[in-house]
Amino acid sequence: MTWELWQAYAIFAFVAFLLLPTAKLRTNGRIAVLLLVAGAGFVQVGGLPLAAYPRSLLDDLALTTVAWLGYAVLTRTTSIPRVRQAHRIQILVCFALAALLLYPATLGLTYTDPYRLGFEPREMLAVAFLVTTGFWLQRNYLGVALLLVATLGFTVDIKPSGNYWDYLVDPALGLYCWIALLGHGIAATVARFRVATERPTP
């Protein structure tokens, strides 16, 4: 089975599992649900497995997206702790900036074409090394793992694309990061407003 099909099945299982309300289930129950949705991805509908339909909408996601979804599944099915909020925000900022650098240019909104850098990504790999080192120094091991997965996948050509950008970020990941950062910003603003309004007047 090719990587594209494996990725399609994995994405289907991960996303379907994460969307289901499994919070009240025990660990064994959650694992059972994961196995059930993974098996459902192989069910043939209209001559295609169910897992193939989301791929027709999302195309091939970046390895960082697949790895992050896999980590989210692990936090629900094992004792692996969730990433700290500060570390999560660091990761969101990293990939939000990557998407901001790439996608406006691909839409013709700028005169530069950063996508070309991904074919011989010496500069990009250097930047990725520096960001990975920063994550390591901050003990943000999830951030380290995501960038390592993307870089190692690019090194061994696990995807049909020969562009580093396609391993690093995709539109779905970029959109998620920006929406999540916006949500964090709104929540922080509301919290500050509540503290200010609840503060006793002298």
N, C-alpha and C positions, 0 to 999 in steps of 0.2 A: 504494500500500500504506500502510495507516495506521501511526501510530507504535507502537501496541500490537503489531502483527504484526512490525514491524521489531525491536522490543525482544525479542520472543519468539525470533526467529531468532538475534539477537545473543547472548542469554543462553544459548541451547542450544549455540551454537558455542563460546562462551567457556568455559562450565563443562565441556563434554565434552572440549575440548582440554586444559584445565588438569588434568583428572583422568587423562588418558592419560600413560603413562611415556615422555616424549619427551626425557629428559635426555641420552641417549646419541646422539641424532640431531644432525646438523649443521643449520645455520639453514635451508637449502633444504628439508631433510626435515621440519622442524617446520612450515614454512609450508605444505608439501604436506598434512600431517596436518590443519592448521587448515582448509584449503580443503575437504578431504574431509568433515570433520565438519560444516562449514557447509553443504555440499551435502546431507548426510544429513538435515539439519533440514527439508528440503523434501520428503522422501520421504513419500508418503501412506500412512497406516496407519489402517484403520477409518474412512476418509473425512476424516481430519485429518492435517496434517503432523506429523512427530515433534516439531517445536519447540513445538507447541501443548500437548503433554501436560505438560511441566514447568510451564508457565504456569498450568495448571489447579490445580496444587498450591501454587505460590508467589505467584500473582496477579501484579500489576504491581510489579516491584521499583523501589526508589528510583533516581533518576539517579546518585546517588553510588555505589550498588552496581554499576550498569552500567559507570560510568567506572572504578571500581577494578578490576573484572574485566578491562576492556579494557587497563588499564595492566599488569596481571599478564601478559596475553597478549603485549603489546609487549615486556616484559622477556625473554620466552622466544624471541621471533622476530626481535628487532632488538638493536642494541648499547646500547639504553637501559638504564642501570644500575638495579638494584633499590633501593628506598628504604632508607635507613639504619635500623637497628633502633630507635634513639632516636626518629626521626621516625615510624616505624610505630606505636610505642607511643603517641605523642601522638595520632595519628589514631584508634587503637583506643579510647583514653580518651574522645575527643571524641564518637564515635558511640555508645559504650557508655553514656555519661551521657545523651545525647539519648534513647536507647531506654528508659533507666531512668526518665526524666522522663515519657515519653509512655505507655508500655504498661501499667504498673500502674494508671494513671488510666483508661485505656480499658477495663480489666477490672473497674472498679468498686472497686478497692482503696483509692482515695483520694477525697476529696470535691471535688477540683478537676478541671477538664477542660481540660488544656493543648491538646488538639486544636483547640479553638475558636480559639485564638490564630493558627492557621495560615491562617485565612480572610482575616484582615486583619493580616498578620504584621509590623507596624511594629517591635514590640519584638523579635521573632525575627530580623528582618533586621538590626537594630542589633547584637544579640548575634553573629550570623553575621559581621558586618563586623569586630567586635572579635576574634573567634576567627581569622578569615582574616588579619587584621593580625598577630596573634600568630604564626601559622604562617609568615607572610612574614618576620617578624623572626628566626625560628628557621631560616630558609631551608628550611622544609618545604614545598617547592613542590607536592608531591602533595596535601597537605592543602589548600593554596590552590586547586588545580585542582578538587578534589572539591566544595568549597563553592561555587566560582564556577559550576561546571556545574549544581549544584542551583538556585542563585539565578537564573541566566540562563534555565534551563529553565522555572522558575516564572514568570519575567517574560513569556516568549513563549507560555505555556500549551501547552507541548509535550505534556503529559499531559492526559487528560480531567479529572483532579482539579484543583480550584481551591484546594487546601490545601497550604501550603508543607511541612508535615510529610511528605506523600507523596512529595515530591521529595528530602527530606533523609535519611530513614531508613526502614527496613522491618524486619519481625521477623527475617528471615534475616540481615540485616546486624547488627542488635543482638545476636542470639544468637552470631554468629561473633565479634564483638568481645569479648563477655564470655568466651567459651571461650578465645579467643586470649590475653586478659589473664590468665586463670587459668593457662594453660599457661606463660606468661612468669613468673608468680609462683612456680609450682612449680619451674620450672627454676632460677630465681634462688635459691630456698631450698635446693635440692639442691646447687647450686654452693657456696653459703656453708657448708653442712654438710660438704662434702668438704674444703674449705680448712681448716675448723676441726679436722677429724679427722686430716688429713695434716700439720698443723703440729707440728713436733717439740717434745716436752715438754722443759722445762729440766732 
